[in-house]
Amino acid sequence: MDLQQHKRAGEAVVVVTRSVPGEVAVTGATVRVMGDQKPSADELKAAIRGASVVVTMFSDRVDRAFLDAAGPSLKGICNFAVGFDNIDLAACRDRGVIVTNTPHAVTEGTADLAWTLILAVARRLIEADRFARSPEYPARGPLGISEFLGADLTGRNLLIVGAGRIGYATALRSIGWGMRVMYTARSRHVDFELAPLAGRRVTLEEGLREADVISIHTPLTPQTRHLIDARAIALMKPTAILVNTSRGPVVDEAALAAALQDRRIFGAGLDVFEDEPRVHPGLIGLTNCTLTPHIGSAEDKYRRLMTEMVCENAAAIIAGREPPNRIA
């Protein structure tokens, strides 16, 4: 029986919009997993028509047109991500469509990548890798002692912008460098101020002036769009490192590219971009900018855990139970 027949038979159908690691099994439902490539708008609309639950990726825009395409059978959207800025929550509420996400599962992997980017920028890893692979290295011979000097991190100031789980995990990893932790948040987070972090809450302006490393972990909202703009970058030290593993539009890429080109800050590490998968052309050729293609949570263990979580959420929605990770 194909998917359309299952739909006609009145069986619950779960559509997963991209292939995911691990076993995709939802009790009480037929599951269809789409391919590795992002489907076209028409392909996606055709695939979700008549679905009971759709497992969406962060790159899928879930708006009224998406809900119309799915039709009245749609009961839930299970986002394969912790962020949900891709989903029109008001439209889902109007249709009685439940929305869930995958918190916790992305924390460790994303914090690991934040530190990968911090270290890569600080030690000029990409620039050094390119040089080591080039014919120039053996032609020149051993490097001079003053070449490829990086930035030290020991005892420096780390600013966490967005004091959630991932921000905390990133700050926790700074203990090995004896860094002094600051954080910005709409409300006080005592866990950041207790041992072992012993962090200090600051305003964004205070933190940007003092920080040697700024790591962004805030969700994307109308208030945080271009939170790091030309004015914010102008407050940073010329030795500062900026890392973003949250959402691309939090940073004004044009302003960042200009600052990096002029060496007004030491460097940047970006896992997310304003117009993914397109990267601002001003960033691509820079040696003081490390770029990764939105792979924050891409560790096998945690992506498999995310698969388990969306399956549990989908099964609960189909069975009429409260899903474990409901956000709307």
C-alpha angles and dihedrals in degrees: 000000000000126000096267090052090052088052092050090048089060095245120146113259126201118197120197109199096210135020113270134192120263131022117322107208126150119188112238096014145087111236128211117190116196123214136278095266121079107257122236118254091258093047091050094049091050093048097051097044108124095005120151094205131010121204103211133194124226088256094058113097108219106196136137092286090054091049091048090052092052092049135205094315091072113112104163150015115210108194114210091218141057093240118072105185087121091067128079097222094185091056090049092050090050090055094042090244115154117225125204136174139191109254123177093021093082096045104088098039094048093047089050091053092047088058092043088058094044092053094041091055095041093051095036089238100167093047091048093047092053091049093048090053094048128091088238092076099062090036093057098038126214115358122254118253092249096052126101092011111178136196120272119227104191112121093356128137119266119196117200111200104201116026101218131120096290093045090052093048090050092049091048090058090057092069090085088064094043091239124174109238127219126174139192122209140147089249136021117279107201092188088068090053097049126079133313093032098032086190129177127228113229139168116262091251093051092047095048091052094050103035126104090185124029116194117188120214104151121125118248112260133148087266096052098043106118089358085150101053135148092286093051092047090051089061093058125098116256085242095052125124119210121201126183123190097149116073127327100233091061085080125056097230095195091055091045093049091052092050093048093047090052091044091237088144128027098244150305139233118206129186094167134047140201096243105024130227087021117078122208106264091227090065101047100076097040120115093200094060125077115202131195126178102247096288098143098130095028099125112122096234095052097042088053088050089053089053090053091049096052090048091052091047092048093048091051093050092050091048092050094247128132106268117234096239106035117160099169 
